[in-house]
Amino acid sequence: MDPLHSAPKAAEPVVVFEDVALRHGGGPDILHDVRFSLAAGSFHFLTGPSGSGKSSLLGLICLGHLPSHGQVRVLGTETSSASRAARAAIRRRIGIVFQDFRLFEHLDVVDNVALPLRIAGKDPKTHRKDILDLLGWVGLGAHLDAHPSALSGGQRQRLAIARAVVARPPLLVADEPTGNVEAPLALRLLYLFEAMHRMGTTVLVATHDTRLASRFAHPVLRLEAGRVLPPDAAGQARP
């Protein structure tokens, strides 16, 4: 089994927050007393008003931030005590959809999607059919040679999603992944996340679109005043 794509043991949560706080510099806490866990293979939505700290919480999971207080464990590793090399190794096992896309302008659509495979030491040529099928699924089959600067905002978002899922990571984190697309395509993209979930990937999707989230029978974690409330559906929420 490929260790890069293997999921953690079922008994081990993929993400654990224990009494976590986050602040930047000398400012007030953005997050405080955050305590929850995500079971391996689970699918959760994260909701909350604008400015509630959803992106900051996702940043802690993706190791873009380290907690000011408490412990965050991701894929079995406590992030604050991990070495720089260990944190980099964890990041490579997380599929991330950022709000600002973070695409590489010098690469065309196919090469942007192929990048996680290259980082994993795989030859994208042997996975070209998978890449093309995925780009067709997200509606970019007619733009294979285009560079990100030639794409619309919605197309860039779909490209970022394709790149995040192509290597079938054990953990997929998405920050407002459907914010720039029409409702029918938004639903289609969430079905793609559903397919990843069925293959064993742990999925966390931050969204302001509670109506879209309500179409799926997955737990919803709500962030209010810097705290995560228990989920409103069955699912593991606390360590």
Buried (B, 14 or more C-beta within 10 A) or exposed (E): EEEBBEBBEEEBBBBBBBEBBBBEEEEEBBBBBBBBBBBBBBBBBBBBEEEBBBBBBBBBBBBEBBBBBBBBBBBEBEBBEBEEEBBEBBBEBBBBBBBEBEBEEEBBBBBBBBBBBEEBEBEBEEBEEBBBEBBEBBBBEEBBEBBBEEBEEBBBBBBBBBBBBBBBBBBBBBBBBBBBBEEEBBBBBBEBBBEBBEEBBBBBBBBBBEEBBEEBEBBBBBBEEBBBBEBBEEBBBEE
